Amino acid sequence: MSGSYLSAIRISIPQTPIAAGDAIKGSVRLDLRVLGEERVGEVRTNLRGILHSSIKRNGRPLTDTIYLVKQSTSVWRRGMPSSSSDILKVPFKFRLPDHLPPSFDFSDSGDSVRISYTVEAVPDRSSTRSTRVEAALTVVPDDPVGVDIKSGLESGWIEAWTGKTAAEHFQRTYGLVGDVTMNLLYPSLPSIPVRARFPFTLDVTTVSSPMLRNDDERIWPSPPTHPREVLAELQQRVHIRIGSESRTYTSPAQSLWGGTTDVGPFVKDWLPSEGDATAGKWKQDMTFRSSFSPLSTPTFRFERVGASEVHVEYSLRINVHFGPHHSLELDIPVVISSGLSKSRGDPPASIVMMSVSDPVQQPGLDSRLSQVELPMSWFRSAHDDTTSSNSLRRVITAPETGPSRARSTAADNSEVSGRLQEYDLPMDYFMTDEESASGVPSRSNAARGAPSARTQGHGYTRSLELLDNSIALMNSELRPGGRHLGVPASIPLRPVRSASPGARRVRNYGAADVPV
């Protein structure tokens, strides 16, 4: 099989993040003409979730791979009802498990961790990655609480606020001393949703060393007067463990000065000494008001007994320098959440819709197959039927959908060329030649004294529940060209390559064209 068929398969899935536990709905666009030329018998869609971690130990990598989710479904098989168009668009649906870790990618100093989710379309006989069509999927934790928080922040926070304070008494080597207090005020919330506008207020207050009021010396310490003088960032901490080996990395994720920043007012007060109004201390205060929107992977902890561990945590880090040797820092742990919740009350799908893009409208059968609804049992594997007590198989017969030929007006309006015929056939109808040779009679044929399948002209059928969805042969009394439908039974034969459902082998039979 060549790789040219890859251009005949395209996957369409949502480009927005999807919450764990939610449904993934997409579609696969197939070029049936190319797939036929490449003799592709089936196309499946797979949902894959993988966690791959690696730690460099003594110059050699220590790796571990965990499969988080593996699901598969068939979207097309040779023998499914066709139409006049070569392009077929088939929808599919997967349900993500609950409590999946979010999509994540990290690498530093030779150590790495990657959590990825993909939906791939795989033609049959394709076992290598180069012969698959993939589409990346972004998964985040389910966060119903974060949805309400995000709504409250977007409309303007009017609830309670939390304050964190850090204070320090500085002393220089040549006797100067000073006091610094830093206070961060932010909404009282259990988490900060991704892409939500999170406001905060930073207030820095300093009290100088004792000095004269009219002293021209620079006041120390003094608060910052511009945001660039304050290091304010969202800090990410990544912990990786494989077996007994573990690594922890801390790095800035993004600046907190992401939104518009209001500076001021700057307040300066003189605090006189007792008994001497000319001596005292300067008290200075500066306020910054701003906001930021987290863009990082939500906080998560993934642990599995006997496997890798991955923890991702965050904190708000505020650092202000007062000269080269003195600084004050605030470090406040926070939880970053997805702010996205899975859909509620989504009914399970019982019907798969197949629609053809831009069908070419022609009279007769082809123009009526631009849209076909198939029951989910079409995609059920053969072993699902072993427990069924139903002794009948339902088949649909249709005229030959070969290359277009000249048709008469009468033929275009005939029942045969314009309608699918449906029958319930007994299971022994599909008896193999080996069973016939062993003397086991076929009840459906024996009862009517029908000739052998090798000598009788047949229309062809498509079975909805056979393992390979291949072509089944029908007796002339039941096929659309049979005498019960008022169509002459004497139809010219032509060679057709068909499958025997019972023996599961491909054989050559004679099959009839539709009268034209």
C-alpha positions as CSV (number, residue, x, y, z in Angstrom):
1,M,0.0,0.0,0.0
2,S,1.4,3.4,-1.0
3,G,1.1,6.5,1.2
4,S,-0.9,8.4,-1.4
5,Y,-4.2,7.4,0.3
6,L,-3.3,9.7,3.3
7,S,-4.4,12.7,1.2
8,A,-7.8,11.0,1.0
9,I,-8.4,11.0,4.8
10,R,-8.9,14.2,6.8
11,I,-9.8,14.5,10.5
12,S,-11.9,17.4,11.8
13,I,-12.1,17.9,15.6
14,P,-12.7,20.9,17.9
15,Q,-9.6,23.1,18.3
16,T,-10.7,24.3,21.7
17,P,-9.8,22.5,25.0
18,I,-12.1,19.6,26.1
19,A,-12.7,18.7,29.7
20,A,-12.0,15.2,31.0
21,G,-15.2,13.1,31.0
22,D,-16.7,15.0,28.1
23,A,-17.5,13.8,24.7
24,I,-15.3,14.4,21.7
25,K,-17.3,14.9,18.5
26,G,-15.6,15.0,15.1
27,S,-15.7,13.7,11.6
28,V,-13.5,12.0,9.1
29,R,-13.6,13.1,5.4
30,L,-12.9,10.2,3.1
31,D,-12.2,10.2,-0.7
32,L,-13.7,6.8,-1.6
33,R,-12.2,6.8,-5.1
34,V,-8.6,7.0,-3.7
35,L,-9.4,4.5,-1.0
36,G,-10.7,2.1,-3.6
37,E,-7.7,2.5,-5.8
38,E,-5.4,1.7,-2.8
39,R,-7.6,-1.3,-1.8
40,V,-8.3,0.0,1.6
41,G,-10.9,-2.2,3.3
42,E,-11.5,-0.3,6.5
43,V,-10.8,3.0,8.2
44,R,-10.8,3.3,12.0
45,T,-10.5,6.2,14.3
46,N,-8.5,5.9,17.5
47,L,-8.4,8.0,20.6
48,R,-5.0,7.8,22.3
49,G,-3.7,9.4,25.5
50,I,0.0,8.8,26.5
51,L,2.2,10.0,29.3
52,H,5.9,9.8,28.5
53,S,8.5,10.8,31.0
54,S,12.3,10.7,30.9
55,I,15.0,11.4,33.5
56,K,18.7,11.6,32.6
57,R,20.7,9.5,35.0
58,N,24.5,9.1,34.6
59,G,24.3,10.3,31.1
60,R,21.7,7.8,30.1
61,P,17.9,8.4,29.9
62,L,15.5,6.6,32.2
63,T,12.1,6.5,30.6
64,D,8.5,5.4,31.3
65,T,5.4,5.4,29.2
66,I,1.8,5.1,30.5
67,Y,-1.2,4.7,28.3
68,L,-4.0,6.9,29.8
69,V,-6.8,6.1,27.3
70,K,-7.2,3.8,24.3
71,Q,-10.4,3.7,22.3
72,S,-11.2,2.7,18.8
73,T,-14.2,2.7,16.4
74,S,-14.7,1.9,12.8
75,V,-16.0,4.7,10.6
76,W,-15.9,3.1,7.2
77,R,-15.7,-0.4,5.7
78,R,-15.7,-1.5,2.1
79,G,-19.2,-2.5,1.2
80,M,-21.0,0.2,3.1
81,P,-23.8,2.0,1.1
82,S,-22.2,4.3,-1.5
83,S,-23.5,7.4,-3.3
84,S,-22.8,9.4,-6.5
85,S,-20.1,11.4,-4.7
86,D,-16.6,10.2,-4.1
87,I,-16.4,12.3,-0.9
88,L,-17.9,10.9,2.3
89,K,-18.0,12.7,5.7
90,V,-18.5,10.3,8.6
91,P,-19.0,11.6,12.2
92,F,-17.5,9.9,15.2
93,K,-17.7,10.3,19.0
94,F,-15.5,9.3,21.9
95,R,-16.1,9.7,25.6
96,L,-13.1,10.8,27.6
97,P,-12.6,9.1,31.0
98,D,-12.9,11.2,34.1
99,H,-9.9,12.4,36.1
100,L,-7.4,12.4,33.2
101,P,-4.3,14.6,33.6
102,P,-4.3,17.6,31.3
103,S,-2.2,17.9,28.2
104,F,1.3,19.0,29.2
105,D,4.8,19.4,27.7
106,F,7.9,20.1,29.7
107,S,11.7,19.7,29.1
108,D,14.7,21.0,31.0
109,S,18.3,19.8,31.2
110,G,17.6,16.5,29.5
111,D,14.6,15.6,31.7
112,S,11.2,15.8,30.2
113,V,7.5,14.9,30.5
114,R,4.9,14.9,27.9
115,I,1.2,14.2,28.2
116,S,-0.5,14.1,24.8
117,Y,-3.9,13.2,23.4
118,T,-4.6,12.5,19.7
119,V,-7.3,11.3,17.5
120,E,-6.0,9.3,14.5
121,A,-7.5,7.8,11.4
122,V,-5.9,4.5,10.6
123,P,-6.5,2.6,7.3
124,D,-6.3,-1.2,7.5
125,R,-2.9,-2.9,7.2
126,S,-1.3,0.4,8.6
127,S,0.8,-0.3,11.7
128,T,3.4,2.4,11.4
129,R,3.1,6.0,12.5
130,S,3.9,7.3,9.1
131,T,0.7,5.7,7.7
132,R,-1.7,7.4,10.0
133,V,-3.5,10.8,10.0
134,E,-3.4,12.4,13.4
135,A,-5.0,15.5,15.0
136,A,-3.9,16.7,18.4
137,L,-6.4,17.2,21.2
138,T,-6.1,19.5,24.2
139,V,-7.5,17.9,27.4
140,V,-8.0,19.8,30.7
141,P,-9.5,18.8,34.1
142,D,-13.2,19.0,34.6
143,D,-13.7,22.2,36.7
144,P,-17.4,23.1,37.4
145,V,-16.5,25.3,40.3
146,G,-14.0,27.2,38.1
147,V,-16.8,28.0,35.6
148,D,-18.7,30.1,38.3
149,I,-15.4,31.7,39.5
150,K,-14.6,32.8,36.0
151,S,-18.0,34.3,35.5
152,G,-17.6,36.3,38.8
153,L,-14.2,37.6,37.8
154,E,-15.3,38.6,34.3
155,S,-18.2,40.7,35.7
156,G,-16.0,42.4,38.3
157,W,-15.1,40.9,41.6
158,I,-17.3,42.3,44.5
159,E,-16.8,39.5,47.0
160,A,-14.2,39.0,49.8
161,W,-10.4,39.8,49.3
162,T,-7.4,38.1,50.9
163,G,-4.2,39.9,52.0
164,K,-0.7,38.5,52.3
165,T,2.0,40.6,54.0
166,A,5.8,40.4,54.3
167,A,7.9,42.7,56.4
168,E,11.7,43.1,57.0
169,H,14.0,45.2,59.0
170,F,17.2,46.1,57.0
171,Q,20.5,47.2,58.3
172,R,23.5,48.3,56.2
173,T,27.1,47.8,57.3
174,Y,27.7,51.5,57.9
175,G,24.8,52.0,60.2
176,L,21.8,52.8,58.1
177,V,18.6,50.9,59.0
178,G,15.2,50.8,57.4
179,D,11.9,48.9,57.5
180,V,9.9,47.6,54.5
181,T,6.4,46.2,54.4
182,M,4.8,44.6,51.3
183,N,1.2,43.7,51.1
184,L,-0.6,41.8,48.3
185,L,-4.4,41.9,48.1
186,Y,-6.3,39.6,45.8
187,P,-9.8,37.9,45.5
188,S,-10.5,35.1,48.1
189,L,-10.8,32.2,45.7
190,P,-10.0,28.4,45.9
191,S,-8.5,28.6,42.4
192,I,-7.6,30.9,39.4
193,P,-9.3,29.7,36.2
194,V,-7.2,29.7,33.0
195,R,-7.8,32.9,30.9
196,A,-9.8,34.6,33.7
197,R,-8.8,38.2,34.5
198,F,-7.4,38.0,38.1
199,P,-7.0,41.4,39.7
200,F,-4.5,42.2,42.5
201,T,-3.2,45.2,44.4
202,L,0.4,45.5,45.6
203,D,1.3,48.0,48.3
204,V,4.9,48.7,49.3
205,T,5.6,50.8,52.4
206,T,9.1,51.9,53.6
207,V,10.3,53.7,56.7
208,S,13.8,55.3,56.4
209,S,16.6,55.6,58.9
210,P,16.6,58.6,61.3
211,M,17.7,61.8,59.4
212,L,17.2,65.5,59.3
213,R,14.1,66.7,57.5
214,N,16.0,69.1,55.2
215,D,18.8,66.6,54.5
216,D,19.6,66.4,50.8
217,E,20.7,62.7,51.0
218,R,18.7,60.1,49.1
219,I,16.1,58.5,51.3
220,W,16.7,54.8,51.9
221,P,14.9,52.5,51.6
222,S,12.4,53.9,49.1
223,P,9.5,52.0,47.4
224,P,9.5,51.2,43.7
225,T,7.9,53.8,41.5
226,H,7.4,51.7,38.3
227,P,6.2,48.1,37.7
228,R,9.5,47.2,36.0
229,E,11.2,47.7,39.4
230,V,9.0,44.9,40.8
231,L,9.5,41.3,39.9
232,A,5.9,39.8,39.8
233,E,5.4,36.5,38.2
234,L,3.5,33.3,38.2
235,Q,6.0,30.6,39.0
236,Q,5.7,26.9,37.9
237,R,7.1,24.0,39.9
238,V,7.4,20.6,38.0
239,H,8.2,17.4,39.9
240,I,9.0,14.2,37.9
241,R,9.7,10.8,39.5
242,I,10.5,7.5,37.8
243,G,11.2,4.7,40.2
244,S,13.7,6.0,42.8
245,E,14.9,8.9,40.6
246,S,13.2,12.3,40.9
247,R,13.7,15.8,39.6
248,T,12.1,19.1,40.5
249,Y,12.3,22.3,38.4
250,T,11.0,25.8,39.3
251,S,10.7,28.4,36.6
252,P,8.7,31.5,35.8
253,A,5.5,30.8,33.8
254,Q,4.4,34.3,33.0
255,S,4.6,37.9,34.3
256,L,1.8,39.3,36.5
257,W,2.0,42.7,34.7
258,G,-0.1,41.4,31.8
259,G,-2.9,43.9,32.0
260,T,-3.2,47.6,32.4
261,T,-1.3,48.8,35.6
262,D,-2.4,51.7,37.6
263,V,0.5,53.3,39.5
264,G,0.0,55.4,42.6
265,P,-0.8,57.4,44.5
266,F,2.7,57.9,45.9
267,V,2.4,59.0,49.6
268,K,5.2,60.6,51.6
269,D,4.9,61.5,55.3
270,W,7.3,63.0,57.8
271,L,7.5,61.2,61.2
272,P,9.3,63.6,63.6
273,S,11.3,62.4,66.5
274,E,10.1,63.0,70.0
275,G,11.4,66.4,71.3
276,D,13.0,67.4,67.9
277,A,10.8,68.2,65.0
278,T,13.8,68.7,62.6
279,A,14.8,65.0,63.0
280,G,12.8,62.0,62.3
281,K,12.0,59.4,59.6
282,W,10.4,59.4,56.1
283,K,7.5,57.1,55.5
284,Q,6.7,56.4,51.9
285,D,4.0,54.3,50.3
286,M,3.4,53.3,46.6
287,T,0.5,51.3,45.3
288,F,0.2,49.2,42.0
289,R,-3.1,47.9,40.7
290,S,-3.1,45.4,37.9
291,S,-4.4,42.0,36.7
292,F,-3.3,38.9,34.8
293,S,-4.8,35.9,33.0
294,P,-3.2,32.5,33.6
295,L,-2.3,30.7,30.3
296,S,-0.5,27.7,31.8
297,T,-1.5,24.1,32.2
298,P,-3.8,23.7,35.2
299,T,-2.5,22.4,38.4
300,F,-2.5,18.6,38.6
301,R,-1.0,15.6,40.4
302,F,-0.7,12.3,38.6
303,E,0.4,9.3,40.6
304,R,0.1,5.6,39.8
305,V,1.4,2.8,41.8
306,G,4.5,1.3,40.2
307,A,4.6,4.0,37.5
308,S,5.7,7.6,37.0
309,E,4.7,10.6,39.1
310,V,4.1,14.1,37.7
311,H,3.2,17.1,39.8
312,V,2.6,20.6,38.5
313,E,2.1,23.4,41.0
314,Y,2.1,27.2,40.9
315,S,2.7,30.2,43.2
316,L,2.6,34.0,42.9
317,R,6.1,35.4,43.5
318,I,6.6,39.1,44.2
319,N,10.2,40.4,44.8
320,V,11.4,43.9,45.3
321,H,15.0,45.0,45.6
322,F,16.2,47.8,47.9
323,G,19.7,48.1,46.7
324,P,22.1,45.4,45.7
325,H,22.0,43.4,48.9
326,H,18.5,43.8,50.3
327,S,15.2,42.5,49.0
328,L,11.8,41.5,50.2
329,E,9.8,38.6,48.7
330,L,6.3,37.2,48.8
331,D,5.6,33.6,47.7
332,I,1.9,32.6,47.7
333,P,0.8,29.1,46.5
334,V,-2.1,29.2,44.2
335,V,-4.2,26.6,42.2
336,I,-4.6,27.2,38.5
337,S,-7.8,25.5,37.3
338,S,-9.2,24.9,33.8
339,G,-12.4,27.0,34.2
340,L,-14.0,24.5,31.8
341,S,-16.7,21.9,32.7
342,K,-17.8,18.9,30.7
343,S,-21.2,18.9,29.1
344,R,-24.1,17.8,31.3
345,G,-27.0,15.7,30.2
346,D,-25.5,14.8,26.8
347,P,-27.6,11.8,25.5
348,P,-25.8,8.8,24.2
349,A,-25.7,8.5,20.5
350,S,-27.6,5.6,19.0
351,I,-27.4,6.6,15.4
352,V,-24.3,7.5,13.3
353,M,-25.0,9.9,10.5
354,M,-23.1,9.6,7.2
355,S,-23.4,12.6,4.9
356,V,-21.8,13.2,1.6
357,S,-20.3,16.6,0.9
358,D,-21.6,18.3,-2.2
359,P,-23.2,15.3,-3.8
360,V,-23.7,15.3,-7.5
361,Q,-27.4,15.0,-8.0
362,Q,-28.4,12.3,-10.5
363,P,-31.8,10.6,-11.1
364,G,-32.5,7.2,-9.6
365,L,-30.7,5.6,-6.6
366,D,-27.5,7.7,-6.5
367,S,-29.3,10.9,-5.9
368,R,-31.2,9.4,-3.0
369,L,-28.1,8.2,-1.1
370,S,-26.7,11.6,-0.4
371,Q,-27.5,11.0,3.2
372,V,-27.8,7.6,5.0
373,E,-28.6,6.9,8.6
374,L,-27.0,3.7,9.9
375,P,-27.8,2.0,13.3
376,M,-24.9,1.5,15.7
377,S,-25.0,-2.2,15.1
378,W,-23.4,-1.6,11.7
379,F,-20.1,-1.0,13.6
380,R,-20.5,-4.0,16.0
381,S,-17.9,-6.7,15.6
382,A,-18.9,-10.2,14.7
383,H,-18.4,-11.6,18.2
384,D,-21.3,-9.5,19.5
385,D,-23.7,-11.6,17.5
386,T,-22.8,-14.9,19.2
387,T,-25.1,-14.3,22.1
388,S,-28.0,-13.3,20.0
389,S,-31.0,-15.6,19.7
390,N,-32.2,-14.0,16.5
391,S,-31.9,-16.5,13.6
392,L,-32.4,-13.9,10.9
393,R,-29.9,-11.5,9.3
394,R,-31.2,-8.3,7.8
395,V,-29.7,-7.4,4.4
396,I,-30.2,-4.6,2.0
397,T,-30.0,-5.1,-1.7
398,A,-29.3,-2.4,-4.2
399,P,-28.6,-2.0,-7.9
400,E,-25.0,-2.1,-9.1
401,T,-23.2,1.2,-8.5
402,G,-20.6,0.8,-11.1
403,P,-19.5,3.4,-13.8
404,S,-22.4,5.5,-15.1
405,R,-24.1,4.2,-18.2
406,A,-26.8,5.4,-20.5
407,R,-30.2,4.8,-18.9
408,S,-33.7,4.9,-20.4
409,T,-36.4,7.0,-19.0
410,A,-38.3,3.9,-18.0
411,A,-35.3,2.5,-16.1
412,D,-34.8,5.7,-14.2
413,N,-38.3,5.6,-12.9
414,S,-38.3,1.9,-12.1
415,E,-38.6,0.4,-8.6
416,V,-35.2,-1.4,-9.0
417,S,-33.1,1.7,-9.9
418,G,-34.8,4.0,-7.4
419,R,-35.1,2.1,-4.1
420,L,-33.3,-0.1,-1.7
421,Q,-35.0,-3.5,-1.0
422,E,-34.8,-5.0,2.6
423,Y,-35.3,-8.6,3.5
424,D,-34.9,-10.8,6.6
425,L,-33.0,-14.0,5.6
426,P,-32.5,-17.2,7.6
427,M,-29.0,-17.8,8.8
428,D,-28.5,-20.9,6.8
429,Y,-28.9,-18.9,3.7
430,F,-25.2,-17.9,4.2
431,M,-24.1,-21.6,4.3
432,T,-20.7,-22.2,2.8
433,D,-19.9,-24.5,-0.1
434,E,-18.1,-26.9,2.3
435,E,-21.3,-27.4,4.2
436,S,-23.2,-28.0,1.0
437,A,-20.7,-30.6,-0.1
438,S,-20.9,-32.4,3.2
439,G,-24.6,-33.0,2.5
440,V,-26.0,-30.5,4.9
441,P,-29.0,-29.0,3.1
442,S,-29.7,-25.3,3.1
443,R,-33.3,-24.8,4.4
444,S,-33.9,-21.6,2.5
445,N,-32.8,-23.1,-0.9
446,A,-33.9,-26.7,-0.3
447,A,-37.4,-25.6,0.5
448,R,-37.7,-23.9,-2.8
449,G,-35.6,-26.3,-4.8
450,A,-33.3,-23.5,-5.7
451,P,-30.2,-24.2,-7.9
452,S,-26.7,-24.0,-6.6
453,A,-25.1,-20.6,-6.0
454,R,-22.4,-21.3,-8.5
455,T,-25.0,-21.8,-11.3
456,Q,-27.6,-19.3,-10.4
457,G,-27.5,-15.6,-11.4
458,H,-27.5,-13.4,-8.4
459,G,-27.9,-9.8,-7.5
460,Y,-25.6,-8.8,-4.7
461,T,-26.4,-7.8,-1.1
462,R,-24.7,-5.9,1.7
463,S,-25.1,-7.3,5.2
464,L,-25.2,-4.8,8.1
465,E,-24.0,-7.2,10.7
466,L,-21.5,-9.5,9.1
467,L,-17.9,-9.4,10.3
468,D,-16.4,-8.0,7.1
469,N,-19.5,-6.2,5.8
470,S,-18.8,-7.9,2.5
471,I,-21.1,-8.9,-0.4
472,A,-23.5,-11.7,0.2
473,L,-25.2,-13.6,-2.6
474,M,-29.0,-13.9,-2.9
475,N,-31.3,-16.4,-4.5
476,S,-33.0,-15.2,-7.6
477,E,-36.4,-15.4,-6.0
478,L,-35.4,-12.7,-3.5
479,R,-33.0,-10.4,-5.4
480,P,-34.4,-7.2,-6.9
481,G,-34.3,-9.0,-10.3
482,G,-36.3,-11.9,-9.1
483,R,-39.7,-12.9,-10.5
484,H,-41.5,-11.9,-7.2
485,L,-40.8,-8.3,-8.1
486,G,-42.1,-8.6,-11.6
487,V,-38.6,-8.2,-13.2
488,P,-37.5,-10.9,-15.7
489,A,-35.0,-13.3,-14.1
490,S,-32.9,-13.8,-17.2
491,I,-30.1,-11.2,-16.6
492,P,-26.7,-11.4,-18.1
493,L,-23.9,-12.5,-15.8
494,R,-20.6,-10.8,-15.3
495,P,-17.6,-11.8,-13.1
496,V,-17.6,-10.2,-9.7
497,R,-15.1,-10.7,-6.8
498,S,-17.2,-11.4,-3.7
499,A,-16.7,-12.7,-0.1
500,S,-18.2,-15.8,1.4
501,P,-19.4,-14.7,4.9
502,G,-19.4,-18.2,6.3
503,A,-15.9,-19.3,5.1
504,R,-14.5,-15.8,5.4
505,R,-12.6,-16.3,2.1
506,V,-12.8,-14.3,-1.1
507,R,-14.1,-16.2,-4.2
508,N,-15.2,-15.4,-7.7
509,Y,-18.9,-15.7,-8.5
510,G,-21.1,-14.7,-11.3
511,A,-23.4,-11.7,-10.4
512,A,-26.0,-9.9,-12.4
513,D,-26.2,-6.3,-13.5
514,V,-29.4,-4.4,-13.0
515,P,-31.6,-4.3,-16.1
516,V,-31.3,-1.0,-18.0
